[in-house]
Amino acid sequence: MSAVTRAATRRRILQGMMGGAAVTVGLPFLDCFLNGNGTALAATNAQLPVVFGSWFWGCGLTPGRWEPQSLGAGYKLPVELQKLASFRDQLTIFSGMKVFMDGKPPTPHQTGHQGILTGHVPKPGVKADYASLDVLISDQIGTKTRFRSLEVTGSGNARDTLSRRSASVQNPSEVSPMALYNRIFGPEFKDPNAAAFTPDPKVMVRKSVLSSISEERAALAKNLGSADKARLDQYFTSLRQLENQLEIELQKPAPMAACTHPGKPEETVQGLEVNAAVKNVKLMSDLIAHALACGQTRVFNVAFADATSSVRKPGETATHHILTHEEAIDEKLGYQPRAQWFNDIIMGSLADTASALRNVREGDGTLLDRTLLLATSETGFAKIHSLENIPMMIIGKAGGRIKGGQHIQAKGDPATRVGLTVQQVMGVPASSWGTESLETSKTFTELLA
């Protein structure tokens, strides 16, 4: 058996060993582990870590119906954002943001989110070989948790993910609440509030297997071409990251006051029927909130559906995507009412995710208070695939690092300004970000607390 075959076989065995579905019950904990304000661990006075989340939906919103009429604080919430009314004080809205193409023809429903989340727009047919925003942030804040990040989608398709380390290395989404539950709270879950801690022998074996694979790297690389060497380097980079995560699992976790076991979710149906997508996103958002509260991760990504928003009403064949292109604009209303119906549903789903975070109490605050949740679409006006005035929002306070409740307008500015600002808030040492016309060193200082 060749070295390549042996490494691949070990990789398959490793994946099989990670698929346990047994249930481990965690115990609730007391607020005495936090300081009086609930902002730090009482034993060490270490601040509760900041959390980053992204939330993506396709086909944008209706121009003129989501942008506030006034700037700064105290804006009136627009009609298409009414489902987010209860988050008004923590909701910052960015309008006027644009993705520049630098003469490249656009790839509909792809160019927008590539520019926003990777800072780069590739040529058609070429995959963007840049890390997404969440990966840059997880490299900074996600290296000491069991999961560097968690990805979910309501579409039922694991390929619907916007998280990527490179053109060939993507982080697939979980599509099933039950599968996500087993992954987080299965046999590998260690209750951070339990008095006793015993390292899992299976984790030790896994770490040993990864180490033995890593030792074969030099010999294996000698027989490969340049392209395969690059792929192998990416593979071993991923293995090193996984090995670091396994090292964390061999250490007793720090107590987390808000950590409680969520309970096993119900079995659900996956697919692009919109009610199923909403239900699955809600259940998985609740699980993510518990994972964050239990210190299992600090980064998560939610894709409501695919980038073309192929969700549909029960019993109908016309999808949200089709309606944005084919439905006529109602002369009296001034918008597409059937397509706009989906906007309300999607914003309600975003509110479900934000509510899951706010429902976790931490001292006198909530998990949402230490979260920065970036929500964005891939287009401004979906009917014409516009890359201007793309909806972008932030919910949360990032542990007091940002000021919420603002409308910030930057007509014609690159959308990467938001991404660079978010990186700096999360502690990423970046002074500029983006390529070509998307490159920027200008942040939104008015957002900073």
N, C-alpha and C positions, 0 to 999 in steps of 0.2 A: 504494500500500500504506500503511495507517495505521501510526501509531507503535506502537500496541498489537500489530498483526500483525508488524511488524518485530522488536519485542522478543521475541515468542514464537518467531519463526523462529530468531533468534540463539540462543535458549535451547535449541532442539532441536538445532541444529548443535553447540553446546557439549557437550551430552550425548553426541552421536555421536563427537565428537573424544576423549572420555574413555574410550572403550570398547576400547582396544587390548588385544590378548591375547598379544603377544609376551613372551618370557621373558628376564629379565635375571638373570644369576648374580652374587650377591654373594660376597665372600670372607670367610673367618673372620678374626678379629682376635686380638691377644695381650692378656693381662692387664696388660701394662706400661702400658696407657693408664689403668689405675685406680691408686688409691693402695694402700698395703700392705694395707688392710682390705677393699678392693673396694667401698668406699662412696662414693667420689668420683672424678672425673676427675683424673688426675695433673697434667695441664697447667694446669688452672685451679683445682683443688681444689673445684670445684662439686659439690655433693651430687647423687647420682643422683636423678632426679625421682620423686616418689610417683606411684602408679598407682591409679586407681579403676575397679572393675568391679562390675556388677550381674548377678545370676543369678536368673531368675524361673522358677517352675513353678506350675502350677495344681492346685487341689484339696487343698492343704495336706498335713498328716500326721495320724496317728491320735492323738487326745488321750490322754495318759497313757503314750505309747510313745516320745515324742521329747524330753520335758522331763526334765532331770536331777533327781534327788531331793534333791541338796544344792546350796547356793549358793556362789558364789565360785570360787576355784581348787580343783583337785583333785577335781572332780566325776567320777562314773562315767558313761561315755558311754552314753546310752540305746540301746535295741535298734534303733530305726529310724534311728539315725545311725551305725551301726556301719561303714558304707562310708566314713565320714570319720575312722576311728580313727587313721590315720597323720598326721592334721593336728590331733590332740588339743591340742597345746601352742599352736597358733595359732587354735584354734576358740573363739569366744565365742558363747554361745547366749543369746538374749533370749526369755523366756517371759512370758506375761500381757499382751502388747501388744494394744491394741484400736483399732479404727477407729470413731469416733463418726459418726452420721448426722444428728444435730440435727433429728430429726423427718421427714427425707426418707425415702421408701421406698427400700430397697436395690435396686440392679441386680445380680442374681446374677453372680458371677465378675468383676465390674468394679469395684464400689464399694470393695472391699478394696485392690486394688493402686493405685487412684486416690488413696485416702487416704494410703497408705504412700509413694508415689513422687511425688505432687504436693502433698501436704499439704491437699488439698481434696476434698470429696465433692460433685459436682454433683447437680442434680435429675435424675430419670430422663429420658432422651431428650436431655439437654443435655451436650455435650462439655465436659470440664474445660478452661478457658482458662488453665491454669497450666503453667509449665515443669516438666518432671520433674527429679528429683533429679540425674540424670547430666548434664543440660544445665546446671544451676546450677554443677555442679562443673567441667564442661568449659569454661565461660566463665572459670573461674579458672585452670585448669591446662592446658587444651587449645588455647590460642590460638597456640602456637609450634610446633606439630607439623603434619605433612602432613595428617593426618586429625584433626579435632576429636574424633571418636569413631567407633567401629566397632560395628555392630549385627549380630547373627546369630541365627538360630532353627533349630531342628531340625524344625519343622513342615512345611517346604516352602512356606510362604506368607509373602511379604515383608511383609504387613500385620500379622503377629504381632510387633509391637514395642511396647514400653512407653516408648520414648524420644520425647519431644515438647517442642517449644518453645512451642506454643500449641495451641488447639483444632483449628486447620487446618494446622499445620506439624508433621509427624511425621518421624522418621528411620526409613525402611524397613529391614528386616533383609535381610541376605544369606542365601540359602537353600542355596547350592551351595558346597562347599569349593573347587571349581575356579574359580568366579567370584570368590570372595574372594581366592584366590591371585593371579589375574590383576589384580585391583584393587590389591592391595598390592605385589606383586612383579613386575608387568608392566613395560612400558617406562618408566613414570614413576619407578620405584624408583631411588633413588640410594644406592649402598652408602656408608654413613657412614665406612667404614674405607678407602675407595679413596684413593690418593694424589692422583689427578687429579680435577678436577670441571669439567664443562662444562654450563652451563645449557641446558635443553632448549628449542629454538626454539618448539616447540608450546606450551609453557607460557607463553612470552612473548606469543604470539599470543592465547592464551586470556585472559590478563590484560588485553590491549588490548581485546578484545571486551567483556569485562565493564565496563571503564572507559567505553567508548562507550555501553553500555546505561545506565549510571548517569547519564550526562550528559543523557539524555532524560527523566529522572524528573520534573523540575519541569513541563515542558510537558505530559507525559502526565497528571499528576495534576490539571491544571486542568479536564479534561473528564470526571472521574470522580465518582461519588457517594461518600458517606462510607464505605460498606461496602467498595467497591472500593479506595478510598484506603487503608483499613486493610490490605487484602490486599496491595496494592502495596507498602506500607511493610514488611510482613513479607517480601515477595519481595526487596526491595532490601537488607534486613537480611541475608538469606541470601546475597545476592550479595557484599555487603561482606565477610562471613565467608569466602566462597570466595576472594575476591580476596586476602584476607590469607593464606589457605592457599597460594595460588599464589605469593605473594611469598616465602614460606618455601621453596618448591621451587626458587626462583631463587638461593638461598644455599647455600653448601657446608655440609652437615650436620656436627655435632660427632661425633667418633669415639664409638662404642659398643662396648665390649669384648666383650660377649656376642652381638653381631650376627652371625648366620650365615644362609645361605640355606636355607630349609626343604625345598626340593625340591618339585616339582609333585605335588599329591595325586592320587589315583585318581578316576576318574569314579564318582559315586555316584547312588543313586536317592533322590529326595526324597519325603516323604510322612509320614503319621501312623502307619505301622507302627512300633512302638516301637523295634525294633532299628535301623531306618534312622535314626530321630531320634537315638539314642545315638551311632551311628557318625558322623553328620554333625556333631553337636555336638563330638565328640572331635577330629575332623579340623580343624574351624574353630577350636577352642580352641588347638590346636597352632600354627596360623597366626597367631592373635592374639598368642600368646606371642612368636613371632618378630617380629611387628610392633612389640610393646612393646620388645623387646630391641634393635631397630634404630631406636628413636626415632621411629617413624612415627605413633604416637598415645600418649596417656596415659589414655584412657578407653574402656571397652568395655562392651557390654551383651549378655547371652545370655538368650534366651527359649527354654526347653527345647521348648515347644510353645505352642499357643494357651492363652488364659486358662481355658478350660473343660477343659483336658487331654484332648483327644479322641484321644489315642494308644491303640492297641489291640495285643493280642498277634497274632502271625502266625496267620492262619487263623480268627480269631475276629471277631465283629461287635461284641461288647460292649466299649465303650471304658472307659478309666479313669473318666471322668466319669459314665457310666451306672452303673457298678458302685458308685461312692460313694453313689449315691442309692438304687439298687434292691437291692443285695446285703444280705441280712440279717446282723446281727451274730451271729457264732457264739457260742452261749451258753457253751461251754467256754473258747474262746480269749478272748472279750471284745472282739473286733474283727472287721473284714471281711477275711478272708484274701485273697480275689482282688483286692480294691482295694489292700490293703496291699502286695501283690507289686509293684505299680507304684511304691510309695514307695521300695522298695529299689532299683529300677532307676534312678529319678530321682536319688536321693542318690548312686548310683554315677556318674551322669553329672556331677553337681556335683563329685565327687572327680576325675573326668577333667580338668575345667577347672582345678581347683586344682593337680593334678599337672603339667599343662602349664606352669604358672607356676613351680612348684618345680623342674622339670627344667632350667630355664635357670640355669646357674651364673653368678654375678657376684662375682668375688673369692672371699671365704670365705663368701658368702651366696648367696641365690637371688633371682630376680625376685619370688617370692611375698613375700619379706621386705619389699619396698618397695611392696607392693600392699595395698589394702583391698578385699576382695571381699565385697560385701553380697548375701546370698542370702535371698530371701523368697518367700512364696506370697501368695495373695489371700484365704485363708479359714482359719479355725481347724478346725472340723469340717465337712467338705464336705457330709456327708449333710443338714445343715440350713442350709447357707450361713452358718455362724456367723462373725461378725466379731470374736469374742473369742479371745484366746490364739492369735494368728496366728504361725506359726513365722517367726522372723527370726534370722539368723546372720551373723557376720563371720568370714572366714578371712584371715589375713595379719597383718602388723605395721605397714603403712603407713610404712615407713622408720624404724621404732622409735618412732613417735608413739603407739602404743597397746599395751596389755598384753593378750595373748591368753590362751586357756585358762581362761575364766571362764563361769560361769552367772549371769546377771543377771536377776532376776525383778522385774517391776513390774506387779503385777496391776491391771488396769483403767486403766493409764496410756495416753495416746495413742501410737500407733505412730510419730508424728512426732518423738518424743523421740530415736529412733534416727537418723532422717534429719537432724535438727539436729546431733546429735553428729558424724555422719559429715561433714556440711558443714564444721563447724569444724575437724575433723581435717585435712580437705583444703585448708584455708586460705580457705574462703569466709567473708567478713565478715558473718555472720548472727548476730544476737543472739536472734532468735525466728523461728519458722516455722510455717506452717499457718493455716487459717481456722477461725472459730467454735470449736467444742469441740476441734478438732485443733490449735489454736494453742498453742504451748508455747515457753517460754524456758528450760526445764529440760533439761540434758544429762546424760549418764551419765559423771560425772567419774571414776568408778572404772575406766573403760575407758582413760583417758589415762595415758600413761607419764610 
